[in-house]
Structures are given as structure tokens and as C-alpha cells.
């Protein structure tokens, strides 16, 4: 598949492509719709959208405002603000993570089956030049996320053997700055399986045995969304071989993220 250069991992390529399209494309008047919660490839975007690409698509769709939100990082902030200015698009930038809420440690909040764990976000960031203590917290979030991912790969590798991933060789290259998510892991497993089992029949047989799904019921082989969602549900979510029930030490406390 030919990649659109606006989603290239090289920022200079993305910026040059965006500038060209600002000059050559026409855009509708802004309407009343907004999308302030779009993930980019700095965490995971199913279509591989960079911040520049999302800004361009928001402008092409006539959105009144577009906003990006990535898990655990502000890596797309400067690029998105640059793109929004080039496009004259109202914009916002946020960050999302999971946190522990001690006051509700025995209650399910908005992370199914995980008492005390909450999806939490902040928005309104205008610069990546943040105080040292805030940067240290962000760095810690990135490190903790990678540690969780590497531990997840070890557990899922044991379950899916002989299909195994090398995190540095198979997962990290799927990201522009190393911030992988569970969805990157699933994509890496799907692509590795397609290479290990090049015949569709053998690929279906492998996944059928490992995931407990009839071969004919496997959708979007080898690495489409239906397949990667199934891998995630069967191996990384509650009940899966790679799943570990989070506790108070798995994520930062909500108050810490707010500070």
C-alpha cells in the first residue's frame, strides 16, 4: 500500500506536503460541527493519520474546530498547531491516560471491569514547553506505558508461540516516536503472523486454534481492523492470556495527573 506523504514519519515530509495542499486544494466554509478528540499516529490512529493529516481532513470536512488527543504524550502538539495555523483552523490539543482514583477504588468508573481505574484527560495545551516537574511526569507516563507493553508482549508471546514478537524490531518501528499502544501490539502480531503463515489457509488455522474462533469467522485478514480488534479482545483484554488486573500501582493517581 502506498503511504500518503502527509503521514510519513519524517516531519519535514509531512510539513512540505501540507504546505503544497494548502496552496492547491480548496476548502468549504466552516460549519458548526467539531471533533475535539482525534488520536493521531503519536498514540494510534487506525488510518495512520499524523497531526497534519487530521488538521487537513478537518478543514476539508468543514469542521468549525478540530482537536487532537493522544495517549500519554504531547508529541503531536507543535505539529498540530503549525498545521492549524497554515489551514486557518480553530484547534485544541489534549492528552489522555488511565489513572487510579483512590476515593473510588472499589467502583468501576469508565474502564470496564477495572475498579478504581479511570480514563482521564486534560486539554487546552498550547505549548510543549512545560515546567520541569510536569515534563518529568510526562516522561514517567511514557516509560510506564512502554514497561506495560513489554510485559504484555512477554505474556502474549508465551500464549501465541511459535508466533513471537521482538518489541524493538516488530513494534517500535510502527510508531514515529516510540509511543506504542496495545493496538500497535495487535497490528504487529497480525503482520508477523501473515509473514510466518503466508498461505491463507494456514493463517486461518493458526488464528482459529489460538483465539478459539472458527476459521471462516475470522474477519479482515491479515491485519485489518476486525482482525486486530479480535487479537486485542482475546489476548489483551480481561480474560486474555496477556491481561493483568490493574491495581493502585498500575497507573498514576488522578490528583498527580491533575497537578
Residue, then its C-alpha position, 0 to 999 in steps of 0.5 A: x500500500x502506498x503511504x500518503x506523504x502527509x503521514x510519513x514519519x519524517x516531519x519535514x515530509x509531512x510539513x512540505x506536503x501540507x504546505x503544497x495542499x494548502x496552496x492547491x486544494x480548496x476548502x468549504x466554509x466552516x460549519x458548526x460541527x467539531x471533533x475535539x478528540x482525534x488520536x493521531x499516529x503519536x498514540x494510534x490512529x487506525x488510518x495512520x493519520x499524523x497531526x497534519x493529516x487530521x488538521x487537513x481532513x478537518x478543514x476539508x470536512x468543514x469542521x468549525x474546530x478540530x482537536x487532537x488527543x493522544x495517549x500519554x504524550x504531547x508529541x503531536x502538539x507543535x505539529x498540530x498547531x503549525x498545521x492549524x495555523x497554515x489551514x486557518x483552523x480553530x484547534x485544541x490539543x489534549x492528552x489522555x491516560x488511565x489513572x487510579x482514583x483512590x476515593x473510588x477504588x472499589x467502583x468501576x468508573x469508565x474502564x470496564x471491569x477495572x475498579x478504581x481505574x479511570x480514563x482521564x484527560x486534560x486539554x487546552x495545551x498550547x505549548x510543549x514547553x512545560x515546567x520541569x516537574x510536569x515534563x518529568x511526569x510526562x516522561x514517567x507516563x511514557x516509560x510506564x506505558x512502554x514497561x506495560x507493553x513489554x510485559x504484555x508482549x512477554x505474556x502474549x508471546x508465551x500464549x501465541x508461540x511459535x508466533x513471537x514478537x521482538x518489541x524493538x524490531x516488530x513494534x517500535x518501528x510502527x510508531x514515529x516516536x516510540x509511543x506504542x499502544x496495545x493496538x500497535x501490539x495487535x497490528x504487529x502480531x497480525x503482520x508477523x503472523x501473515x509473514x510466518x503463515x503466508x498461505x491463507x489457509x494456514x493463517x486461518x488455522x493458526x488464528x482459529x486454534x489460538x483465539x478459539x474462533x472458527x476459521x471462516x469467522x475470522x474477519x479482515x485478514x491479515x491485519x485489518x481492523x476486525x482482525x486486530x480488534x479480535x487479537x486485542x479482545x482475546x489476548x489483551x483484554x480481561x480474560x486474555x492470556x496477556x491481561x493483568x488486573x490493574x491495581x493502585x500501582x498500575x497507573x498514576x493517581x488522578x490528583x498527580x495527573x491533575x497537578 
